[in-house]
Amino acid sequence: MKAIRIHQFGGPEVLRLEDVPTPKPGPGEVLVQVKAAGVNPFETYIRAGTYPVKPQLPFTLGTDAGGIVAEAGPDAAGIDQGTRVYTGGTITGSYAEFTLCKSAQIHPLPPNVSFSQGAAVNVPCATAYRALFYRAKAQPGETVLIHGASGGVGTAAVQLARAHGLTVIGTAGTDKGRELIRREGAHHILDHHSPEYLDKLRELTGGRGVDVIIEMLANVNLGKDLTAVARSGRIVIVGSRGTVQINPRDAMSRDAAVLGMTLWNTPETELAGIHAALVAGLENGTLKPVVGRELPLAEAARAHQLLMEPGAHGKIVLIP
């Protein structure tokens, strides 16, 4: 089979398309034929060697895919060949024509959802769901600011928050991004490059601030977030690319909470509940993953370059 492999850490150019043996599923494992593979920001850090956990070389990146069950190993009960699935993690990496998964890592992909959308479910949607409902404990009737709402996690957060009965304020840095989050259901849209956007945010909330902030770039925005959150508000840090200086008194005066999160810390029981909710959302149409761009598997390096450019617009997926 064809797979993208990395033999050394470095820039996007270290991503190489190679022929490798197709994995064979063992007990409790499932082989998935990948129809589309999702590309996530943390994978660029793994590739560069800056991620806290470094995999053994050579290796294939990728946790997210949409595809069909090619073969189920022993003890993988109730999983039929040909079943449409999305992956919530893999053993051998999803930047490939086939990927090996534990049976608990695959989830049903409803017929109304494309394989490319399936590749955009796991990291973006599960992260958004956990940030909103497990970390921030967002409640219907509250107001949420989704900072950087036009990316994969952001669009999922807009859809999930809107379906849950929150008032949704989304930000994006381009006209294209702002139009996207408007289509996905945000009640109010702001340009986070505008020097007046915080003033507009205060106007929208009558001066009280927002109850919840989902933050994709904390090293730029966290200090400002602490001045925009309501009393007893919660800020969940989903992404950051560096350090930041804040004034702790802004948190103190509001009894505000700053909560970090990563999907990899999710307990198994919590993760099972998240995916049950995501599958239900996919089935009833309240969750519709947004695919911004599809590229051939061989162009994984270009996908990594595009992923780190400003102006995110949905999910980038690779097509084997």
N, C-alpha and C positions, 0 to 999 in steps of 0.2 A: 504494500500500500504506500501511498504518498503521505508524508508528514513533514511538518516544519520542525527542525531540530536546532538546538543551540549547543555548540561545542566549547564556547567561551563567552564570558560576560562582556557586554559592550553595547554599542549603538545598534540601531535597527538592522544594520548590515550583517549582524551575526545570525540572523534568522535565515536558515537555509532549507530549501525543499529537497528532501531525500527519499529514497526508497528504503523502507524498513519492513520487517516481518509483521504481518497482521497478528495482533494478540489473540490468545485463546482464553476464553473465560473459564475460571476455576470455580470451586464451590461458592455459591452465593454471589457470583459475578455475572455481568451481562455485557455482551459486545454490541455496541451501537454503531450503525452506519451513519456517519455524520453528513447531514444535508446542509447544515450551516453552523458555523462556530462563532461565538461571540468574542469580541475583543474588549478587554477591560483595562482601565488605567494601571491597576496594581501589577499587571503583567509586564508593563514597560519597566517597572522598578525591578522585578525579578530578572528580566533580560539584562538590565544594566548592572546587576549585582549589588544594588543598593537596598534591596528588601531585607528585613531582619532575618528571614529564613532563606538560606541558599540551597537550592536543589542540587543533587549530584549530577554532574555533567557526564555525557550529553543528555538532554531532556527535551520534551515537547511541552510547550505552554498550553494553557487553556483549561477552564473548568466548565464552560457553558456551551451547550450545543442543542440543536434541534435535529432529530433524525428518527430512524426506525430501528427496532430491535432486530439485530442480525442473528444473534445466537444467545441462548441463555444457558449458563452453566448449571451443574448439579446444585440442588437446594435453592435455586432461584425460582421458587414456586409461584405460579399464577402469572408469569410473564411470558407472553406468547410472541413468537417470531412474527415480525411485520407490524407490531404495535407502534404507533406514533408516540414519541416521548420527547421530553426535554430533560437535560441533565442538570443536576444540582451538585456538581463536582464530578471529577473523573479520577481514575487511577493513572492512566497513561497520557493524558492531555488531549484536548479537543481540536487543536490545530492539525487535523489529520483526517484521512478518509474514514477511519474507524477509531473508536475510542472504547477503552475498557472501563466499566463502572461497577461499583458495588450496587447490589439490587436496590438498596435504600437511596441511592443517588439518582434514580430515574423516576420521572413523574409523568402522568398521562398528558399528552398534548391534544387538546380538543380539535376536531376537524375544521373548525372555523378559524384556527390560528395557523399561520404559515410556519414553515420550518425556520425561516429567518427570524420571525417573531419569537419562536421557541428558543432560539439562541440568545434572545434579549431578555429572557425571564429571570434566570437565577440570580446573578450578582446584582443587576440593577433593581429588579422588583423586590427581591427578598431584602436587600439593603434598605430600600425605601420603606417597606412594611415594618421592618424591625425598628428603624429610626422613629417612625411616626407612632407606632402603637405599643411597642415594648419598651423603648427607651424614653420617649417623650410622654407616653401615655396620653396621646391626643384624644380629645373628647369631641363629640358632635356639638356644634355651636361655637367652638373656639376658632381663633384665627391663626393661620399658619403662614409664615414667610418661607418660601422655598428659593434659596439663593442659588442661582445657576440652574434654573428649572428646565432648560432646553436640552440637557444631556440625558443619558440613559436613566440614571437614578432620578433626576429631576422630573422628567415626564411621567415616570411611574409614580412618584410622590404626588404630583398634581392629580392624576387620575384617582389614586387611592384616597387621598384626602377629600377630594370632591365627593366621591361615592360615600364617604363616611360622614358627611354632613358638616365639614369644616368650611370656613370661608378661606379661600385660597388666594394668596398674593404670590406671584411668581416673578422672578427677575431673569433677564437675559441681556446680553451685550450687543446683539445685532437685531435688525428688523426681522430677518428670517426666523431667528430664535423666538422673538416676542410673538410673532404670528403663530408659531408652532404651539407655544404654551397657551395662547388664546384658544386655539382649536381644541386643545386637550382639556379645557374646562376651567382654567384659572379665572377667578372673578375679577382680579385686577392684575395688571402687568406693568412692571417698572423696568427702566433701563438702569442697571447698576453702574454704568459708566457716567451717568449724569450726576453732577455735583449736588443736585437738588433731590435725589431719589429718597433720602431719609426724611426730608421735609414732607414729601408726598406720602410716604408711609405713615407718618404721624397724622396727617390729615385723614387718611383712610380709616384710621383706628380711633379717631376723635381724641388723639393725644395720649391714649393709654398704652400704646404699643401692642405688639403681637404676643400671643400666648406661647407659640412654638416657632422656632427657627430651625430649618434643616440646612446645614451649612456645608457646602462642597469645597470651599477654599478658605479655610480658617485663618491661614497665615496672612491673608489680605483683609478679611472681613470681621474677624472675631471681636476686635475692639469696638467697631461700629455696631455690631450685633448687640453688645451689652448695653448700648444706649437706646436700642430700638425695641427691646423686649419689655413686656408688661410685668407688673409685680407678680411674683411666683412663676414667671415664665421659664421655659426650658429651651436651651440651645443644644442641638445634637450635632456634633462634629462628625461628618461623614468623610470629608477629605481635607487634606492640607499638604502644602508643598514646601514647608519651611517653618521657621519660628515666628512668633508674634509677640508684641508687647501690648499689654492691656492695663487698664486701671481697675484694680479689684473693687474699688468703691462703687463702680457702676453695677457690679453684681450684688454687692452688699445692700445698696439702697433699694434694690428691687427684689431682694430675696431670690435672685435668679440662680438657676442651676445650669452648669455647663457639663454636658455629658458626652464622653467619647464613645465611639462604637466601631467595631469591625465585624463583618459577617462571620469571620472565622472563630469568634468567641461564643457564637450562639450554641447553647446546649441542644442536644439532639431532640429532646421533646419539644422545645420551643421551635426548632427548625422544622419539625414535622408539622406543627400547627401553622407555621408561616406558609409552607408549600400547599397545605390543604386549602388555605384561604386564597392563595394565588391561583390554584387550579379552578376554584369556584368562580373567581373573578374572570378568568379566561373563558370559562364556559358561558357565563351570563353576559359577557361583553362589557363589563365595567372596567376591565383591565385589557388594554390593547397596546402591547409593546410597540414602540416607535422605532423603526429601522431607518437610520439616516443614510446609510451607504452600504452597498454590497460590493465586495472585491473578491477576485479569485484567490484561492489559498496561496498561490505562488507569490502574491503581492502582500504577504504579511508584514514585510518591512515598511511598505508604504502605509499600511493601516496603522502601524505604531507611530509613524510620523504625523499622520492626520489626527490621531487621537489626542496628542498633546498640544495641538494648535488651539488658540482661543476660538470661541464661537461654536460650541458644541451644538449638534443638531441630531438628536436621536442616537441610536446605536450603530456602531460599525460591525459588520459581520463578514466572515470569510466563507466563500463557497468552494468546497473541494471539487 
